[in-house]
Amino acid sequence: MMVGSLRWKVAALITLACCAVVAVVGILVHRTTLERTMWQGEGRALESAAMAAKEYRADTPPEGPDSWTEWIKNPDELPSPLRERLAMESPATWYDDRKPDQPWMWAARWVGEGLVATSKMEMGSDMLRLRALDRAMVRAALTALAVVVPVSVCLAELANRRLRRVARTARRIANGDLDARIAPPPHRGGGLARWGGRDEIADISAAVDSMAASLQHRLLAEQRFTADVAHDLRTPLMGLVAVVELLEEGETTDLVRDRVRVLRSLVEDLLEVSRLDAGAEVAERVRVPLAELAEESAARVGVEVRVLASGDPVAETDPRRLDRILANLLLNAHRHGAPPVEIMVRDHVIEVRDRGPGFPPELLADGPKRFRTGAAERGRGHGLGLTIALGQAHVIGADLTLANAPGGAVAVLRLPRQPSG
């Protein structure tokens, strides 16, 4: 999961940063210690060679027979690297690591008459101490990483939880829960301080909460406006319906009655939309034979439909709301599609198909909009039918999908097998 992987990405970055710091510090310490060890070895070797030269010039040989041979040598007896260096400068030093387990530091200087005063200092113990220091730094680095990595994972998880909360709340808002907020209520000791103070995640949380509050305010204002308009229109409309019935029969009267019926249907649709928006609708579920209800819905709206059923499917749902959904889908197919219109019923699934031009791309991308029928060629209507169908499907817990199939439009209604609530 992308959100879950963020924790490990942060931990990996922190670990890499720690490894880089440890490597740089370790290399610097190793090089500094090695240079200091070499400098000290050269100093001891040069001091010993100088002492031997001084004693040789003073003719005060060290104690013991033939002891000069250990200090005063012919240049040909020296190792070739030291001899080459001595030819360029005097005194000269050379680190002999031909045997890694027994390294030596050589020093030599001329004492005249083709002779060289030499000294050789054992460096094995110094190299052992350097390797011990390297091992100690590696152990310390591993110990630090063993502490830093879990701590970094825990710290990343704290930020991760806040981001997951933001994502969950945003999804709830997208699904219609406009009361969802990221910041906890003030009486619970929350606020921005509870979620890490004023950092980037807190800014995002505040922006999402502000967006949700603004969206909620606007939608509530729109719902109140729709409901008020529908209610205010209903009273004069009822009087208009009563007056129209008193008119004398004739072509003009029929036209007026038809327009009044359209206006009455529009007002009823607006009232239904306002109730759906307010979340005041509750489903009353019973066992419903789906094929039989589909035939009754087609007969009620007066649309010629062919019902194709697989077996005798039955679902537990609200028959009135399911009838309302099918009626709107059939009227939409009749107005904007082309015959034949088919209803295919199978286990908990109802499909309504037509042979028209299909749904417009903007409707499939954004969903149905009120008072928008899509393209002009889709004919008349107020754009409320599909909106009501989607709202009623949400009330009964069904999933309504609009799509285009080869040869026309298709609306698929999937009823829940186990009714929620």
C-alpha positions as CSV (number, residue, x, y, z in Angstrom):
1,M,0.0,0.0,0.0
2,M,1.4,3.4,-0.9
3,V,0.6,5.1,2.3
4,G,2.0,2.2,4.3
5,S,5.2,2.3,2.3
6,L,5.9,5.9,3.3
7,R,7.0,4.8,6.7
8,W,9.7,2.5,5.3
9,K,10.8,5.1,2.7
10,V,11.4,7.6,5.5
11,A,13.1,4.9,7.6
12,A,15.3,4.0,4.6
13,L,16.3,7.6,4.0
14,I,17.2,8.1,7.6
15,T,19.2,4.9,7.6
16,L,21.0,5.8,4.5
17,A,21.8,9.3,5.9
18,C,23.1,7.7,9.1
19,C,25.2,5.2,7.2
20,A,26.7,8.1,5.1
21,V,27.5,10.1,8.2
22,V,29.0,7.1,9.9
23,A,31.1,6.2,6.8
24,V,32.4,9.7,6.5
25,V,33.2,10.0,10.2
26,G,34.8,6.5,10.2
27,I,37.0,7.3,7.2
28,L,38.1,10.6,8.7
29,V,38.9,9.0,12.1
30,H,40.7,6.1,10.4
31,R,42.8,8.3,8.1
32,T,43.6,10.8,11.0
33,T,44.6,8.0,13.3
34,L,46.7,6.3,10.6
35,E,48.5,9.5,9.7
36,R,49.2,10.2,13.4
37,T,50.5,6.6,13.9
38,M,52.8,6.9,10.8
39,W,54.0,10.3,12.0
40,Q,54.8,9.0,15.4
41,G,56.6,5.9,13.9
42,E,58.7,8.2,11.6
43,G,59.6,10.4,14.5
44,R,60.8,7.5,16.7
45,A,62.7,5.9,13.7
46,L,64.4,9.3,12.8
47,E,65.3,10.0,16.4
48,S,66.9,6.5,16.8
49,A,68.8,7.0,13.5
50,A,70.0,10.4,14.6
51,M,71.2,9.0,17.9
52,A,73.1,6.2,16.2
53,A,74.8,8.8,13.9
54,K,75.8,11.0,16.8
55,E,77.3,8.1,18.7
56,Y,79.1,6.9,15.6
57,R,80.7,10.3,15.0
58,A,81.6,10.5,18.7
59,D,83.2,7.1,18.4
60,T,81.1,5.8,21.3
61,P,79.8,2.5,20.1
62,P,76.9,0.8,21.8
63,E,77.7,-1.9,24.3
64,G,78.3,-5.3,23.0
65,P,80.6,-6.8,20.3
66,D,80.0,-5.8,16.7
67,S,76.9,-3.7,17.7
68,W,77.8,-1.1,15.1
69,T,76.8,-3.5,12.3
70,E,73.1,-3.2,13.5
71,W,73.1,0.6,13.2
72,I,75.7,1.5,10.6
73,K,75.3,-0.1,7.2
74,N,76.4,0.1,3.7
75,P,73.7,1.6,1.4
76,D,73.7,-1.6,-0.6
77,E,72.4,-3.4,2.4
78,L,69.3,-1.2,2.7
79,P,65.9,-2.2,1.1
80,S,65.7,-0.7,-2.4
81,P,62.7,1.7,-1.7
82,L,64.6,3.2,1.3
83,R,67.8,3.4,-0.7
84,E,66.0,5.3,-3.5
85,R,64.5,7.8,-1.0
86,L,67.9,8.3,0.7
87,A,69.5,9.1,-2.7
88,M,67.0,12.1,-3.0
89,E,67.1,13.3,0.6
90,S,68.7,12.6,4.0
91,P,67.3,11.6,6.4
92,A,64.7,9.4,4.7
93,T,62.0,7.1,6.0
94,W,60.1,4.1,4.5
95,Y,57.1,2.1,5.8
96,D,57.8,-1.6,5.2
97,D,54.5,-3.5,4.9
98,R,55.8,-6.4,2.8
99,K,54.6,-8.6,5.7
100,P,51.3,-7.1,6.8
101,D,51.4,-8.9,10.1
102,Q,54.9,-7.6,10.8
103,P,55.2,-4.0,9.5
104,W,58.3,-1.8,10.2
105,M,59.2,1.8,10.0
106,W,62.7,2.4,8.6
107,A,64.8,5.6,8.9
108,A,68.3,6.3,7.4
109,R,70.8,9.2,7.2
110,W,74.3,9.6,5.9
111,V,77.2,9.6,8.4
112,G,80.0,10.0,5.8
113,E,82.5,7.6,4.2
114,G,79.7,5.9,2.3
115,L,78.0,4.7,5.4
116,V,74.4,5.1,6.6
117,A,73.0,5.2,10.1
118,T,69.7,3.3,10.2
119,S,67.0,2.3,12.6
120,K,63.9,0.1,12.3
121,M,60.8,0.4,14.5
122,E,58.3,-2.3,14.9
123,M,54.8,-1.0,13.9
124,G,52.7,-4.2,14.4
125,S,51.2,-3.1,17.8
126,D,50.3,0.3,16.3
127,M,48.5,-1.4,13.4
128,L,46.7,-3.7,15.8
129,R,45.5,-0.8,17.8
130,L,44.3,0.9,14.6
131,R,42.3,-2.2,13.5
132,A,40.9,-2.5,17.0
133,L,39.7,1.2,16.7
134,D,38.1,0.3,13.3
135,R,36.2,-2.6,14.8
136,A,35.1,-0.4,17.7
137,M,33.7,2.2,15.3
138,V,31.9,-0.5,13.3
139,R,30.3,-1.9,16.4
140,A,29.3,1.6,17.6
141,A,27.8,2.4,14.1
142,L,25.8,-0.9,14.1
143,T,24.6,-0.1,17.6
144,A,23.6,3.4,16.6
145,L,21.7,2.0,13.6
146,A,20.0,-0.6,15.7
147,V,18.6,2.3,17.8
148,V,18.1,4.9,15.0
149,V,16.2,2.6,12.6
150,P,13.4,1.6,15.0
151,V,13.1,5.1,16.3
152,S,12.9,6.5,12.8
153,V,10.2,4.0,11.9
154,C,8.2,5.0,15.0
155,L,8.6,8.7,14.2
156,A,7.6,8.0,10.6
157,E,4.6,6.0,11.8
158,L,3.4,9.0,13.8
159,A,3.3,11.2,10.7
160,N,1.9,8.2,8.7
161,R,-1.1,7.9,11.1
162,R,-1.8,11.6,10.6
163,L,-1.7,11.2,6.9
164,R,-4.0,8.2,7.0
165,R,-6.4,10.1,9.1
166,V,-6.4,12.9,6.5
167,A,-7.0,10.3,3.7
168,R,-9.8,8.6,5.6
169,T,-11.5,11.9,6.3
170,A,-11.1,13.0,2.7
171,R,-12.7,9.8,1.5
172,R,-15.6,10.2,3.9
173,I,-16.2,13.7,2.6
174,A,-16.0,12.5,-1.0
175,N,-18.6,9.8,-0.1
176,G,-21.0,12.5,1.2
177,D,-20.2,12.6,5.0
178,L,-19.8,16.4,5.2
179,D,-19.7,16.3,9.0
180,A,-16.3,14.5,8.9
181,R,-13.4,16.5,10.2
182,I,-9.7,15.7,10.7
183,A,-9.1,17.8,13.8
184,P,-10.7,16.4,17.0
185,P,-13.2,18.5,18.9
186,P,-11.6,21.1,21.3
187,H,-13.2,19.6,24.4
188,R,-11.2,16.4,23.8
189,G,-7.9,18.3,24.2
190,G,-7.2,18.0,20.5
191,G,-6.7,20.8,18.0
192,L,-3.6,21.2,16.0
193,A,-1.4,20.7,19.1
194,R,-2.7,17.1,19.3
195,W,-1.5,16.4,15.8
196,G,2.0,17.8,15.9
197,G,1.5,21.6,16.0
198,R,1.8,23.8,13.0
199,D,3.6,21.6,10.5
200,E,2.7,20.8,6.9
201,I,0.4,17.9,7.8
202,A,-1.5,20.2,10.2
203,D,-1.8,22.8,7.4
204,I,-3.2,20.1,5.1
205,S,-5.6,19.0,7.8
206,A,-6.8,22.5,8.4
207,A,-7.3,23.1,4.7
208,V,-9.3,19.9,4.3
209,D,-11.5,20.8,7.3
210,S,-12.0,24.3,6.0
211,M,-12.9,22.9,2.5
212,A,-15.4,20.4,4.1
213,A,-17.0,23.2,6.2
214,S,-17.3,25.5,3.2
215,L,-18.7,22.6,1.0
216,Q,-21.2,21.6,3.7
217,H,-22.4,25.2,4.1
218,R,-22.9,25.6,0.3
219,L,-24.6,22.3,-0.1
220,L,-26.9,22.9,2.9
221,A,-27.8,26.3,1.4
222,E,-28.5,24.7,-1.9
223,Q,-30.6,22.0,-0.3
224,R,-32.6,24.6,1.7
225,F,-33.1,26.6,-1.4
226,T,-34.3,23.6,-3.4
227,A,-36.7,22.5,-0.6
228,D,-38.0,26.0,-0.1
229,V,-38.7,26.5,-3.8
230,A,-40.4,23.1,-4.1
231,H,-42.6,23.7,-1.1
232,D,-43.4,27.2,-2.1
233,L,-44.4,26.0,-5.5
234,R,-46.5,23.1,-4.3
235,T,-49.3,25.2,-2.8
236,P,-50.0,27.4,-5.9
237,L,-49.5,24.3,-8.1
238,M,-52.3,22.5,-6.3
239,G,-54.6,25.4,-6.9
240,L,-53.5,25.5,-10.6
241,V,-54.3,21.8,-10.9
242,A,-57.8,22.3,-9.5
243,V,-58.5,25.2,-11.7
244,V,-57.3,23.4,-14.9
245,E,-59.8,20.6,-14.1
246,L,-62.6,23.2,-14.4
247,L,-61.6,24.3,-17.9
248,E,-63.7,23.4,-20.8
249,E,-62.5,20.5,-22.9
250,G,-60.5,21.4,-26.0
251,E,-57.1,21.4,-27.6
252,T,-55.9,24.4,-25.5
253,T,-57.1,22.8,-22.3
254,D,-55.3,19.6,-23.1
255,L,-52.1,21.5,-23.7
256,V,-52.4,23.4,-20.5
257,R,-53.2,20.2,-18.5
258,D,-50.1,18.5,-20.1
259,R,-47.8,21.4,-19.0
260,V,-49.4,21.4,-15.5
261,R,-48.7,17.7,-15.2
262,V,-45.0,18.3,-16.3
263,L,-44.8,21.2,-13.7
264,R,-46.3,19.0,-11.0
265,S,-43.9,16.2,-11.8
266,L,-41.0,18.6,-11.6
267,V,-42.0,19.9,-8.2
268,E,-42.5,16.4,-6.9
269,D,-39.0,15.5,-8.2
270,L,-37.5,18.6,-6.5
271,L,-39.1,17.6,-3.2
272,E,-37.7,14.1,-3.6
273,V,-34.2,15.4,-4.4
274,S,-34.4,17.7,-1.3
275,R,-35.4,14.7,0.9
276,L,-32.6,12.6,-0.5
277,D,-30.0,15.4,0.0
278,A,-31.2,15.8,3.6
279,G,-30.6,12.1,4.3
280,A,-34.2,11.8,5.6
281,E,-35.1,8.7,3.5
282,V,-35.1,5.3,5.1
283,A,-35.6,2.0,3.3
284,E,-38.4,-0.4,4.3
285,R,-37.2,-3.8,3.1
286,V,-39.3,-6.8,2.2
287,R,-38.7,-9.8,-0.1
288,V,-39.4,-8.6,-3.7
289,P,-39.6,-10.8,-6.9
290,L,-37.4,-8.7,-9.2
291,A,-38.8,-9.8,-12.6
292,E,-42.4,-9.2,-11.6
293,L,-41.5,-5.7,-10.2
294,A,-39.6,-4.8,-13.4
295,E,-42.7,-5.7,-15.5
296,E,-45.0,-3.6,-13.2
297,S,-42.6,-0.6,-13.4
298,A,-42.5,-0.8,-17.2
299,A,-46.3,-1.0,-17.3
300,R,-46.8,1.9,-14.9
301,V,-44.6,4.3,-16.9
302,G,-46.1,3.2,-20.2
303,V,-42.8,2.2,-21.8
304,E,-42.6,-0.8,-24.1
305,V,-40.0,-3.0,-22.5
306,R,-38.8,-6.6,-23.0
307,V,-38.0,-8.2,-19.6
308,L,-35.5,-11.1,-19.7
309,A,-35.1,-13.0,-16.4
310,S,-32.8,-15.8,-15.4
311,G,-34.8,-18.0,-13.1
312,D,-37.0,-16.3,-10.5
313,P,-34.7,-13.9,-8.7
314,V,-35.8,-12.5,-5.3
315,A,-34.1,-9.8,-3.3
316,E,-34.8,-8.2,0.1
317,T,-35.2,-4.5,-0.6
318,D,-37.6,-1.5,-0.6
319,P,-40.1,-2.2,-3.5
320,R,-41.3,1.4,-3.7
321,R,-37.8,2.8,-4.0
322,L,-36.7,0.1,-6.4
323,D,-39.8,0.8,-8.6
324,R,-38.8,4.5,-8.5
325,I,-35.3,3.7,-9.7
326,L,-36.5,1.4,-12.5
327,A,-39.1,4.0,-13.6
328,N,-36.5,6.7,-13.9
329,L,-34.1,4.5,-15.8
330,L,-36.8,3.4,-18.2
331,L,-38.0,6.9,-18.8
332,N,-34.4,8.0,-19.4
333,A,-33.9,5.1,-21.9
334,H,-37.3,6.0,-23.6
335,R,-36.5,9.7,-23.9
336,H,-32.9,9.6,-24.9
337,G,-32.3,6.1,-26.3
338,A,-33.9,4.0,-29.0
339,P,-36.0,0.8,-28.9
340,P,-35.9,-1.9,-28.1
341,V,-35.5,-1.2,-24.4
342,E,-34.6,-4.4,-22.4
343,I,-34.5,-5.2,-18.7
344,M,-32.3,-8.2,-17.9
345,V,-32.8,-9.6,-14.4
346,R,-30.6,-12.1,-12.7
347,D,-29.5,-12.8,-9.2
348,H,-29.5,-9.4,-7.4
349,V,-28.6,-7.6,-10.6
350,I,-30.9,-5.6,-12.9
351,E,-29.7,-4.1,-16.2
352,V,-31.6,-1.6,-18.3
353,R,-30.4,-1.4,-22.0
354,D,-31.4,0.7,-24.9
355,R,-30.2,1.1,-28.5
356,G,-29.6,4.8,-28.6
357,P,-26.5,6.9,-28.9
358,G,-25.4,6.1,-25.3
359,F,-24.6,8.3,-22.4
360,P,-22.5,11.5,-23.1
361,P,-18.9,11.3,-22.0
362,E,-19.3,14.2,-19.5
363,L,-22.1,12.3,-17.7
364,L,-20.0,9.2,-17.4
365,A,-17.1,11.2,-16.2
366,D,-18.8,13.5,-13.7
367,G,-22.1,11.7,-13.0
368,P,-25.6,13.0,-13.6
369,K,-26.2,16.7,-12.8
370,R,-29.5,18.4,-11.9
371,F,-31.1,20.2,-14.8
372,R,-28.5,18.9,-17.2
373,T,-29.4,16.3,-19.8
374,G,-26.0,16.1,-21.4
375,A,-25.8,16.7,-25.1
376,A,-28.6,18.6,-26.9
377,E,-29.5,15.7,-29.0
378,R,-30.5,13.7,-26.0
379,G,-33.9,15.4,-26.0
380,R,-36.0,16.9,-23.4
381,G,-36.0,16.5,-19.6
382,H,-34.8,18.2,-16.5
383,G,-31.9,16.0,-15.6
384,L,-33.4,14.9,-12.3
385,G,-34.3,11.3,-13.2
386,L,-30.8,9.8,-13.0
387,T,-30.1,12.0,-10.0
388,I,-33.1,10.6,-8.2
389,A,-32.2,7.0,-9.3
390,L,-28.7,7.4,-7.8
391,G,-30.1,8.8,-4.6
392,Q,-32.6,6.1,-4.1
393,A,-30.0,3.4,-4.9
394,H,-27.9,4.9,-2.1
395,V,-30.8,4.7,0.3
396,I,-31.4,1.0,-0.4
397,G,-27.7,0.2,-0.4
398,A,-27.5,-0.6,-4.1
399,D,-24.8,0.3,-6.6
400,L,-26.0,2.0,-9.8
401,T,-23.4,2.0,-12.7
402,L,-23.9,3.9,-15.9
403,A,-21.9,2.9,-19.0
404,N,-22.0,2.6,-22.7
405,A,-22.1,-0.8,-24.4
406,P,-21.8,-1.7,-28.1
407,G,-25.1,-0.5,-29.5
408,G,-26.4,1.7,-26.7
409,A,-26.5,2.7,-23.1
410,V,-26.6,0.4,-20.1
411,A,-27.5,1.0,-16.5
412,V,-26.6,-1.8,-14.1
413,L,-28.2,-1.9,-10.6
414,R,-26.6,-4.3,-8.1
415,L,-28.7,-4.9,-5.1
416,P,-27.0,-5.9,-1.8
417,R,-27.2,-9.6,-0.9
418,Q,-27.1,-8.8,2.8
419,P,-29.0,-5.5,3.5
420,S,-27.1,-3.2,5.8
421,G,-28.6,-1.6,8.8
